[in-house]
Amino acid sequence: MGTAAYPFVASEATKLSILHAIELRYRHFDTAAVYRLEQPLGEAIRLGPITSRDELFMTSKLRCTDAHHDLVLSALQKTLQNLQFEYLDLSLIHFLACSKPGEYEMGKIPEVPLGSGGQSIPLLGMGTAAYPFVASEATKLSILHAIELGYRHFDTAALYQSEQPLGEAIRLGPITSRDELFITSKLWCTDAHHDLVLPALRKTLQNLQLEYLDLYLIHFPVSSKPGEYVFPFKTEELLPLDIKSVWEAMEECQKLGLTKSIGVSNFSCKKLEKLLAVAKIPPAVNQVEMNPLWQQKKLRQFCREKGIHITAYSPLGAKGTLWGTDKVMECEVLKEIGDARGKTVAQVKYSLTRAQPSKALSEISFNK
C-alpha cells in the first residue's frame, strides 16, 4: 500500500486507511520522509493485528534535502524513530537529484549543480515558445499559472517575443525574491555578431525588467544579417558564425554580471569542439531538442565528458509547432506502457528521463 496522499499531511484519516489495509491483510507498505506519513503508519501498525515484525515489508525514501553524504544516516534514523522500528526492509533514494538541506517544499522542483560556479538549475522548467511568436495575454496567464504550481525555471528568447509577458507574470505572481528564479534567454541570429551581443542582452533584461539572467544562450550556431527577428530563417541572409568573437562577447556579458552562466543551443559535437577550442569560459549548457524518439545519445555522451549540462527542449514533441511532431504523444509503445501503469504518455516520458544514468539533463516544455 502506498501512503502518498497530496497535500502531504499527517492525518487521522490516513492512519485509519492504513489500519483498514492491515485488516485486509496488506503487509507491504510504502512511505517517504516527504509524505509526512511515517508516524501515522507506525501508529497504525502498532494498533493492527500484527504479531511479528517479520510479517511486514516496509519501504521509505530519502528526500532530496537529505541526499548528501553526511545526512543520509541521520535521515534514516529519523525515519526509524517516526515508525518506531529498528530497521527498514528497503530504503530508497527518492529522486535522481539533491537540493539544499532544510525543509522540503513539495512545490519546489529538484535542482542539479551547473558547472563549477556553485549555481544550480531546476530539473524541470517551462518553455515559452508558442508558434507563431507573438506577445500575448494567454502566454502571460500560462506563465502565471505555472508560477502558482511551483515552477521557477523559465526559458525564453528574443525571438519568441515572450520576454515581456514573462517579466509581467513574474511581477504579478507570488515571487518574493529574485533568488527563487532561474531565467534563461537566448541571443538571436541577427544579433550573433560581436558588437551586438551586449546590446541584445541589455534589451532582453529591459523586456524582463530584471537585472541579470541566470543563463544566456547562443540560439543557433549561425548568424544572419542584423535586422528583424524572423523564423524560419531567410536562407539568403544567413552568415557563418564567428564563434570566437561572439563567444568573447558572451564571456564579457558574464564578467559584467548580466548573466550568471553562458551556453549554447542546437550545437552539435563538432560545433562544440570548435567552441571549446577558443573559449576561456566553457559553455555551461547546450540546449537541444530531445525526446524518446530522438535521444541524441552521441551528443549526450560528449557533453557528459566535457561537463556541459544538457537541457532538452520539446521533450513531448512540440505538437502543433512549425518544428514539432505528434510522433511522441501518439507513440504506441509509450501509450502501451502508460496504459499498463495507469499513466499518461507525458508521465511515462518524464519517468524515462528521470531514469537516465546522467543527472546532467533538465527539460523545458510549454505543453500544459
ChimeraX attribute file (.defattr): number of C-alpha atoms within 10 A of each C-alpha:
attribute: neighborCount
match mode: 1-to-1
recipient: residues
	/A:1	14
	/A:2	11
	/A:3	20
	/A:4	16
	/A:5	12
	/A:6	8
	/A:7	9
	/A:8	13
	/A:9	14
	/A:10	16
	/A:11	12
	/A:12	11
	/A:13	10
	/A:14	18
	/A:15	22
	/A:16	16
	/A:17	15
	/A:18	24
	/A:19	22
	/A:20	14
	/A:21	17
	/A:22	20
	/A:23	13
	/A:24	9
	/A:25	11
	/A:26	15
	/A:27	16
	/A:28	15
	/A:29	17
	/A:30	18
	/A:31	21
	/A:32	21
	/A:33	21
	/A:34	21
	/A:35	19
	/A:36	20
	/A:37	24
	/A:38	24
	/A:39	20
	/A:40	23
	/A:41	26
	/A:42	18
	/A:43	18
	/A:44	22
	/A:45	21
	/A:46	14
	/A:47	13
	/A:48	14
	/A:49	12
	/A:50	16
	/A:51	10
	/A:52	7
	/A:53	12
	/A:54	9
	/A:55	11
	/A:56	16
	/A:57	14
	/A:58	20
	/A:59	16
	/A:60	24
	/A:61	20
	/A:62	23
	/A:63	24
	/A:64	24
	/A:65	20
	/A:66	23
	/A:67	20
	/A:68	15
	/A:69	7
	/A:70	9
	/A:71	13
	/A:72	16
	/A:73	13
	/A:74	11
	/A:75	18
	/A:76	19
	/A:77	15
	/A:78	14
	/A:79	24
	/A:80	18
	/A:81	15
	/A:82	18
	/A:83	23
	/A:84	17
	/A:85	13
	/A:86	9
	/A:87	15
	/A:88	15
	/A:89	11
	/A:90	11
	/A:91	17
	/A:92	11
	/A:93	16
	/A:94	16
	/A:95	14
	/A:96	17
	/A:97	20
	/A:98	19
	/A:99	20
	/A:100	14
	/A:101	13
	/A:102	9
	/A:103	11
	/A:104	15
	/A:105	11
	/A:106	13
	/A:107	12
	/A:108	14
	/A:109	18
	/A:110	20
	/A:111	20
	/A:112	19
	/A:113	17
	/A:114	18
	/A:115	17
	/A:116	9
	/A:117	10
	/A:118	7
	/A:119	14
	/A:120	17
	/A:121	25
	/A:122	24
	/A:123	20
	/A:124	21
	/A:125	25
	/A:126	23
	/A:127	21
	/A:128	25
	/A:129	22
	/A:130	19
	/A:131	13
	/A:132	11
	/A:133	14
	/A:134	14
	/A:135	16
	/A:136	13
	/A:137	11
	/A:138	10
	/A:139	19
	/A:140	22
	/A:141	16
	/A:142	18
	/A:143	27
	/A:144	21
	/A:145	14
	/A:146	19
	/A:147	22
	/A:148	14
	/A:149	11
	/A:150	14
	/A:151	21
	/A:152	26
	/A:153	23
	/A:154	23
	/A:155	24
	/A:156	22
	/A:157	21
	/A:158	21
	/A:159	21
	/A:160	21
	/A:161	21
	/A:162	27
	/A:163	26
	/A:164	20
	/A:165	24
	/A:166	26
	/A:167	18
	/A:168	18
	/A:169	23
	/A:170	22
	/A:171	14
	/A:172	13
	/A:173	14
	/A:174	12
	/A:175	15
	/A:176	10
	/A:177	7
	/A:178	13
	/A:179	9
	/A:180	12
	/A:181	19
	/A:182	19
	/A:183	23
	/A:184	23
	/A:185	27
	/A:186	24
	/A:187	26
	/A:188	25
	/A:189	26
	/A:190	22
	/A:191	24
	/A:192	30
	/A:193	22
	/A:194	16
	/A:195	12
	/A:196	15
	/A:197	22
	/A:198	19
	/A:199	12
	/A:200	18
	/A:201	23
	/A:202	16
	/A:203	13
	/A:204	24
	/A:205	20
	/A:206	15
	/A:207	18
	/A:208	24
	/A:209	16
	/A:210	15
	/A:211	12
	/A:212	23
	/A:213	22
	/A:214	21
	/A:215	22
	/A:216	31
	/A:217	24
	/A:218	29
	/A:219	24
	/A:220	18
	/A:221	18
	/A:222	18
	/A:223	23
	/A:224	21
	/A:225	15
	/A:226	14
	/A:227	9
	/A:228	11
	/A:229	16
	/A:230	13
	/A:231	12
	/A:232	8
	/A:233	11
	/A:234	10
	/A:235	8
	/A:236	8
	/A:237	11
	/A:238	14
	/A:239	14
	/A:240	10
	/A:241	16
	/A:242	14
	/A:243	21
	/A:244	16
	/A:245	16
	/A:246	20
	/A:247	26
	/A:248	16
	/A:249	19
	/A:250	27
	/A:251	20
	/A:252	16
	/A:253	22
	/A:254	19
	/A:255	13
	/A:256	11
	/A:257	13
	/A:258	21
	/A:259	24
	/A:260	16
	/A:261	26
	/A:262	25
	/A:263	25
	/A:264	25
	/A:265	22
	/A:266	17
	/A:267	20
	/A:268	16
	/A:269	14
	/A:270	10
	/A:271	12
	/A:272	21
	/A:273	14
	/A:274	12
	/A:275	18
	/A:276	15
	/A:277	10
	/A:278	14
	/A:279	16
	/A:280	11
	/A:281	17
	/A:282	20
	/A:283	25
	/A:284	22
	/A:285	24
	/A:286	25
	/A:287	24
	/A:288	22
	/A:289	21
	/A:290	20
	/A:291	20
	/A:292	17
	/A:293	12
	/A:294	11
	/A:295	13
	/A:296	15
	/A:297	10
	/A:298	11
	/A:299	18
	/A:300	20
	/A:301	14
	/A:302	15
	/A:303	20
	/A:304	16
	/A:305	9
	/A:306	15
	/A:307	17
	/A:308	24
	/A:309	25
	/A:310	25
	/A:311	22
	/A:312	24
	/A:313	25
	/A:314	23
	/A:315	25
	/A:316	26
	/A:317	24
	/A:318	23
	/A:319	16
	/A:320	11
	/A:321	14
	/A:322	12
	/A:323	11
	/A:324	14
	/A:325	15
	/A:326	13
	/A:327	14
	/A:328	24
	/A:329	17
	/A:330	13
	/A:331	13
	/A:332	12
	/A:333	11
	/A:334	20
	/A:335	19
	/A:336	15
	/A:337	15
	/A:338	17
	/A:339	13
	/A:340	9
	/A:341	10
	/A:342	12
	/A:343	15
	/A:344	15
	/A:345	22
	/A:346	17
	/A:347	13
	/A:348	18
	/A:349	20
	/A:350	16
	/A:351	11
	/A:352	12
	/A:353	19
	/A:354	16
	/A:355	11
	/A:356	11
	/A:357	9
	/A:358	13
	/A:359	18
	/A:360	21
	/A:361	24
	/A:362	20
	/A:363	24
	/A:364	23
	/A:365	20
	/A:366	20
	/A:367	15
	/A:368	6
